[in-house]
Amino acid sequence: MSQSSLSAPQRASLLEQCAALDTASLSDALDSLGIDAGLLGIVQQVPGTRFVGVAFTVLYEPVSQNEGFKNAANYIDDVPPGSVVVSSNAGRLDATVWGDILTHVALSRNIRGTVIDGAARDIDTVTRLNYPLFSRGRFMQSGKNRVQLKATQVPVQISGVTINPGDLIVGDASGCLVIPIDQAEQVISRAISVEKTERDIIESVAQGLSLAEARRLHRYDQPWLAAEAKTPSAA
């Protein structure tokens, strides 16, 4: 299912289902399909925040300081509500591409969160506003004379993972991952099964089974499959 073939209600349904899932179960589902999707090194900067949204991608490139001020952030005027801003600054930690002003604008535009392969600043403000910001680091030095906007809504890479405009992005305390939009329905279905399998195992242990018995009973080796699709255990 391509991005263009998704209707607005279909996309809204996928986002709603994703909102009830954590990155751990989604990661297991993605693993079962052989999809590398975790953005290694991108971490939650405001404890307790999470997001689920549609990727709006932003690509930066470095400039020489003697080139003067660059308008590197006006792209935010074009970000649709419900999006997650995904900014690639090539992991650079000495030139921030997010701060106080962008946080206020994002909240006023119903932008759901921000992912930065690089650094952000004004973390006190971001924390006070409880804005879901995920980045590789934090630093105070501005990027406005050090980087410039190269492109928006193009594929970007973070930690070797490609994020395309329109992909689903999920972030929580465990980290951040991308779900390719054309595989989102299958990934979410499998993640729901993963979470059910784990709940069943926990409940069986609470009722007296050993962990080994509970895992075997509920086929922990196949947690992403619905119960009726699991191969019976040989044990």
ABEGO torsion letter per residue (X at the ends): XBAAABBAAAAAAAAAAAAABBAAAAAAAAAAAGBBABBBGBBBABBGBBBBBBBBBBBBBBBBAAAEBBBAAAAAAABBBGBBBBBBAGGBAABBABBAAAAAAAAAAGBAEBBBBEBBBGAAAAAAAGBBBBBABBBABBAAAABBBABBGBBBBBGGBBBBBGBBBBBBAAEBBBBBAAAAAAAAAAAAAAAAAAAAAAAAAAAGBBAAAAAAAAGAAAAABBAAABBBBAX
